[in-house]
């Protein structure tokens, strides 16, 4: 037991204070992110939208995410990640509060588009912040710590959200979402100091600098497709899976929140020690990415069985293991690949891959469910994972050739 405890503590040693502060900010922010996991249920049960209308609203969610990720990368390379993060969280907080007063289909499409366009400028900025505030050998664990904080917050959020929805309704969640964004950025501003060197200044010192290098990097493009496929499957955790729990197994929002909490609990307890262990094994990043896609594929294949409620737990555990490998190591690959001076552009492309999945995943999956049912959707989703496995192996071979 002492050895396990020592190994757990070791996984946190050596990380910078700025990374710890970023993690605290992420914890506060995500603890208040209560609406997002229940958005599809809110649109269906509270606002009485059809499955087709919900799918279109979620498409605008994804479009906003793409715009925000692209804009965040550009602004990060121009004014730096610090200002982008501050402005993004503050304005997003105001937008979340305002969203509760919008109930029309067109209004929600526009409102969610604007909100996500601002909110997701944060994503490339925080990725670059991780690179700025951590040593290269600690980047994977730095990502892991921030993910741990995010997941701990989201463990609190959905569980409390389910209870609040059942007792008080959805309105209170929007207030909590908005206010915690503002509180989080006030914490960030007071705890974390802005770096002195701006990306625009760094670029002036570089020889043969190519601002379009990211668009010429074929290996990184393939990696972006892998991330897109990963997102196409994984993001159903927040769209089709809660509906599946509700419609097929008759679980209410509180019980859905409990099952989602399994995902969070496993990550909070095991992800950092796992990453610390794996970093010592010197396994290629691409192998971890391949393993995560295999696990993700299996998590949807087991859902094809819809008679035993226990299969929901089996699927969630497999999906969580996939997530624990997939996000840290796709992120690490992007950080290592990013060229100095245009880190924002690389991390924007990384974020856009997942944002595009936000557009297509709900629309395609909900359309398949509407026409053919959930079981066909799970088979199609498993197909995304299988294609991702093939492409991840291709990246592995390309990297080996580059290093020869």
Residue, then its C-alpha position, 0 to 999 in steps of 0.5 A: x500500500x505504501x508503494x502504491x501511495x509513493x508511486x501516486x505522489x511521485x506522479x505529481x512531483x516536478x510540475x511547475x507552480x503555474x501548471x498547478x494554478x492552471x489546474x486549479x482554474x480548470x477545476x473551478x471552471x469545470x465544476x461549474x460546467x453543468x449544462x454541456x453534458x445534459x444539453x441534448x436532454x435539455x433541448x429534448x425534455x425541457x424545450x421539446x425540440x425534435x431529434x432533427x432540431x437537436x442535431x442541427x443545434x449541436x451542429x452549430x455548437x461544433x461550427x462555433x467550436x471550429x471558429x473559436x479554435x481557429x481564432x484562438x490559434x491566430x490570436x495566441x500567435x499574435x497577442x499571446x495565450x494569456x490575454x486570449x484565455x482571460x478574454x475568452x473565459x470572461x465573455x463566455x461566462x456572460x454568454x452562458x448566463x444569457x443563453x438561459x433566456x433563449x428558447x427558439x430554435x433559430x435563437x439557440x443556433x445563433x446563441x450557441x454558435x456565438x458562445x462556442x466561437x468565444x469559448x473555444x478560443x481558450x483551447x489553443x491558448x491553454x495548450x500553448x500555456x502548457x508548453x510555456x509553463x512546463x519542461x518538455x519531459x513533464x508535458x504529458x504529466x502537465x496535460x494529465x494534471x490539468x485533465x485530472x482537474x477538469x475531470x474532477x470538476x466535471x465529476x462534481x458538475x454532472x452529478x450535482x447537475x442531475x440532482x439540480x435538474x430533478x429538483x430545480x430545473x435547468x435555469x440554475x445551471x446556466x447561472x452556475x456555468x456563467x459565474x464559474x467561468x468568471x470566477x475561474x478567470x479571476x483566479x487565473x489572473x491573480x495566480x498566474x503571471x503573463x510570460x514576458x516574450x510574445x510569439x510575435x517577438x520570438x518569430x523575429x529571431x528565427x531563421x528561415x521561419x515559415x508561418x505556413x509550416x503547419x499546412x505543409x506537415x503531412x504527418x500532422x494532417x494525418x494526426x489531425x484526421x485521427x483526432x477527428x475520428x477519435x472525436x467522432x466516437x468519443x463525443x457521443x458520450x455527451x450527445x447520443x449516450x445520455x439519450x440512449x441511457x434515458x430512452x432504452x434503459x429508462x434512466x433519469x438525469x440523476x442516474x445518467x449523471x451517476x454513470x458519467x461519474x464513473x468515467x470521472x472517478x477512474x480518471x481522477x484516481x488512475x490517470x496520473x499514476x498511469x501516465x507516470x508509469x507509461x512515461x518511464x516505459x519509453x513507448x512511442x506516442x503513436x503506440x499509445x494513440x493506437x491503443x486508445x483507439x482500439x479501446x474506444x472501438x471496443x467500448x461501442x461494440x459492446x453497446x450493441x447488446x442492449x438487454x443487460x444494463x451492466x453493459x453500460x458500465x463495461x462500455x464506460x470503463x473501456x471508453x475511460x481507459x481510451x480517454x486516459x491514453x487518447x487525449x494526453x498522447x494526441x496532445x503530446x504529439x501535437x505539442x512535440x510537432x509544433x514549430x517554435x513561433x507558430x505553436x498557436x497555429x499547430x494547437x489550433x489545428x489540433x483543436x479544430x480536429x475535435x471541433x469538426x467532430x463536434x459538428x459531424x458527430x451529433x448530426x450523423x449519429x442522431x440521423x442514423x439513430x432516427x432512421x435505423x436505431x441505436x445499434x446501427x449507430x454503435x457499429x458505425x461509431x466503432x468503424x471510426x475507431x477502426x479507421x483511426x487505428x489504421x491511420x495511427x499505425x501509418x503515422x507510426x511508420x512515417x515517424x520511424x522513416x523521419x527519424x532514420 
